[in-house]
């Protein structure tokens, strides 16, 4: 068996997908830190996650257990004896937990994204002191680039950039904390906008670009506030999860931009994809700030529109070099856009529940029907 992984954020979208891969590979144990009153409640929450992934999660339960804790609590909320016992067991730490809310007050966002990261680093150092820790992987975001214009490289962090929201700012601050932990030789993964699986479309979370896309499908866009030549960098969750699991098994440290990069579609191309898919007239793309209203038809949609006017391209040279030999590459959005929308419509944009396993069965049935 490979070293046991301590996973934070297992109840979140990306964390779920990472957990699924770790358990399906079956070659390591996973300890999931779950926010709950006690370990029994944590196990209940974790079991709910497993039931979101599989119709019958029984075959996977023996390799994962939950411990109650909270990244915002000193010592992760673990009792001293329990913490020491865990530290003696853990060989890798994968920190996925974060607040992804764009409008959280700054101090609240810092408590989770910055101070929470500091607490996880403290635990990782205890694991290393006991001689077992081999790997520390931190999930950041490509949007630590903020409002930077031009090519944002993996080696960059401080570039005089401003930020659109407290999420970007606090993830940027958290990267500073991780970089200061050189004794852990950390790997930092920076995904861009993460959407559903590229092969099935599966997602339990219909946020980010799903909000404006759903509004588009309802004909609520007469104008799209965007820069026509802005890259809308989107990656499927399976690419990001594959990359994170792979990074657990390699010695590379430093930053890896998990992005579409120069393959990301322009805003006008995304509008064209949506127009064709939903059979809607192609709306006019207008400069940001000149459209009437936010065009989203939903208060949630407005916070995502700034990501249609970005004048940045993310370089992912290090990620391609590290992941390419393993066959891990980000597909072009045009190749799986229809799959994302098929799934969204099949689940009525999240109103109907479907497990990840059922989404895969649906894909298999469609392939048989088409044969």
NORKA-V725686 format. One record per pair of residues at least 4 apart in sequence whose C-alpha atoms are under 7 Angstrom apart, sorted by the first residue. I is the first residue (numbers start at 0). J is the second residue. Records with the same first field share a line. If there is no record, write none. Layout:
BEGIN
I = J + J
END
This chain:
BEGIN
0 = 26 + 27
1 = 26 + 27
2 = 27 + 89 + 90 + 91
3 = 27 + 28 + 29 + 88 + 89 + 90 + 91
4 = 28 + 29 + 30 + 89 + 90 + 91 + 92 + 93
5 = 29 + 30 + 31 + 89 + 91 + 92 + 93
6 = 29 + 30 + 31 + 32 + 92 + 93 + 94
7 = 31 + 32 + 93 + 94 + 95 + 96
8 = 14 + 95 + 96
9 = 14 + 15 + 18 + 31
10 = 14 + 15 + 45 + 48
11 = 15
12 = 16 + 203 + 204
13 = 17 + 236 + 240
14 = 18 + 95
15 = 19
16 = 20 + 240
17 = 21 + 240 + 244
18 = 22
19 = 23
20 = 24
21 = 25
22 = 59 + 62
28 = 62 + 63
29 = 62 + 63 + 64
30 = 63 + 64 + 65
31 = 64 + 65 + 66
32 = 65 + 66 + 67 + 68
33 = 41 + 65 + 66 + 67 + 68 + 69
34 = 41 + 67 + 68 + 69
35 = 40 + 41 + 67 + 68
36 = 40 + 67
37 = 41 + 67
38 = 42 + 65 + 66 + 67
39 = 43
40 = 44
41 = 45 + 65 + 66 + 67
42 = 46 + 64 + 65
43 = 47
44 = 48
45 = 49 + 65
46 = 50
47 = 51
48 = 52
49 = 53 + 56
50 = 54 + 55 + 56
51 = 354 + 355
52 = 354 + 355 + 356
53 = 354 + 355 + 356
54 = 354 + 356
56 = 60
68 = 75 + 76 + 77
69 = 75 + 76
70 = 75 + 111 + 115 + 118 + 119
71 = 75 + 110 + 111 + 114 + 115
72 = 76
73 = 118
74 = 118
75 = 118
77 = 81 + 82
78 = 82
79 = 83
80 = 84
81 = 85
82 = 86
83 = 87
84 = 88
85 = 89
86 = 125 + 126 + 129
87 = 126 + 129 + 131
89 = 126 + 131 + 132
90 = 131 + 132 + 133 + 134
91 = 132 + 133 + 134 + 135
92 = 123 + 134 + 135 + 136
93 = 135 + 136 + 137
94 = 136 + 137 + 138
95 = 137 + 138
97 = 111 + 112
98 = 108 + 111 + 112
99 = 166
100 = 166
101 = 164 + 165 + 166
102 = 164 + 165
103 = 107 + 108 + 165
104 = 108 + 165
105 = 109 + 165
106 = 110
107 = 111
108 = 112 + 165 + 166 + 169
109 = 113 + 114 + 169
110 = 114 + 115
111 = 115
112 = 116 + 169 + 170 + 173
113 = 117 + 169 + 172 + 173
114 = 118
115 = 119
116 = 120 + 173
117 = 121 + 176
118 = 122
119 = 123
120 = 124
121 = 125
122 = 126
123 = 127
124 = 128
125 = 129
126 = 130 + 131 + 132
127 = 131 + 132
134 = 247
135 = 183 + 185 + 186
136 = 185 + 186 + 187
137 = 186 + 187 + 188
138 = 187 + 188 + 189
139 = 170 + 174 + 187 + 188 + 189
140 = 170 + 189 + 190 + 191
141 = 189 + 190 + 191 + 256
142 = 167 + 191
143 = 167 + 168 + 170 + 171
144 = 151 + 160
145 = 160 + 161 + 162 + 163 + 167
146 = 160 + 161 + 162
147 = 160 + 311
148 = 310 + 311
149 = 310 + 311 + 312
150 = 311 + 312 + 313 + 314
151 = 155 + 311 + 312 + 313 + 314
152 = 313 + 314
153 = 254 + 255 + 256 + 314 + 315
154 = 254
162 = 167 + 168
163 = 167
164 = 168
165 = 169
166 = 170
167 = 171
168 = 172
169 = 173
170 = 174
171 = 175
172 = 176
173 = 177
174 = 178
175 = 179
176 = 180
181 = 185
184 = 252
185 = 252 + 253
186 = 251 + 252 + 253 + 254
187 = 253 + 254 + 255
188 = 254 + 255 + 256 + 257
189 = 255 + 256 + 257
190 = 239 + 256 + 257 + 258
191 = 232 + 233 + 234 + 257 + 258
192 = 232 + 233 + 234
193 = 233 + 234 + 235 + 236
194 = 234 + 235 + 236
195 = 200 + 201 + 202 + 235 + 236 + 339
196 = 200 + 201 + 202 + 235 + 236 + 237
197 = 235 + 237 + 335 + 338
198 = 338
199 = 338 + 358 + 359 + 362
200 = 338 + 339 + 342
201 = 342 + 355 + 358
205 = 209 + 348 + 349
206 = 210
207 = 303
208 = 212 + 303
209 = 213
210 = 214 + 299 + 300
211 = 215 + 295 + 300
212 = 216
213 = 217
214 = 218 + 219 + 295 + 296
215 = 219 + 220
216 = 277
218 = 279
219 = 294 + 295 + 296
220 = 282 + 294 + 295
221 = 282 + 283
222 = 282 + 283 + 284 + 285 + 290
223 = 282 + 283 + 284 + 285 + 290
224 = 284 + 285 + 286 + 287 + 288 + 289 + 290
225 = 266 + 284 + 285 + 286 + 287 + 307 + 308
226 = 266 + 286 + 307 + 308
227 = 265 + 266 + 267 + 284
228 = 265 + 266
229 = 265 + 266 + 307 + 308 + 309 + 310
230 = 263 + 264 + 265 + 266 + 309 + 312
231 = 263 + 264 + 265 + 266 + 306 + 307
232 = 258 + 259 + 260 + 263 + 264
233 = 258 + 259 + 263 + 332
234 = 238 + 258 + 259 + 329
235 = 239
236 = 240
237 = 241
238 = 242 + 327 + 328 + 329
239 = 243 + 257
240 = 244
241 = 245 + 327
242 = 246 + 322 + 327
243 = 247
245 = 249
255 = 315 + 317 + 318
256 = 314 + 315 + 318
257 = 315 + 318
258 = 313 + 315
259 = 263 + 329
260 = 312 + 313 + 314 + 315
261 = 312
262 = 331
264 = 268 + 269
265 = 269
266 = 270 + 307
267 = 271
268 = 272
269 = 273
270 = 274
271 = 275 + 281
272 = 276
273 = 277
274 = 278 + 279 + 280 + 281
275 = 279
285 = 289 + 290
287 = 308
293 = 301
295 = 300 + 301
300 = 304
315 = 319
316 = 320
317 = 321
318 = 322
319 = 323
322 = 326 + 327 + 328
323 = 327 + 328
330 = 334
332 = 336
335 = 339
336 = 340
337 = 341
338 = 342
339 = 343
340 = 344
341 = 345
342 = 346
343 = 347 + 348 + 349
344 = 348
346 = 350 + 351 + 352
347 = 351
353 = 357 + 358
354 = 358
355 = 359
356 = 360
357 = 361
358 = 362
359 = 363
360 = 364
361 = 365
362 = 366
363 = 367
364 = 368
365 = 369
366 = 370
END
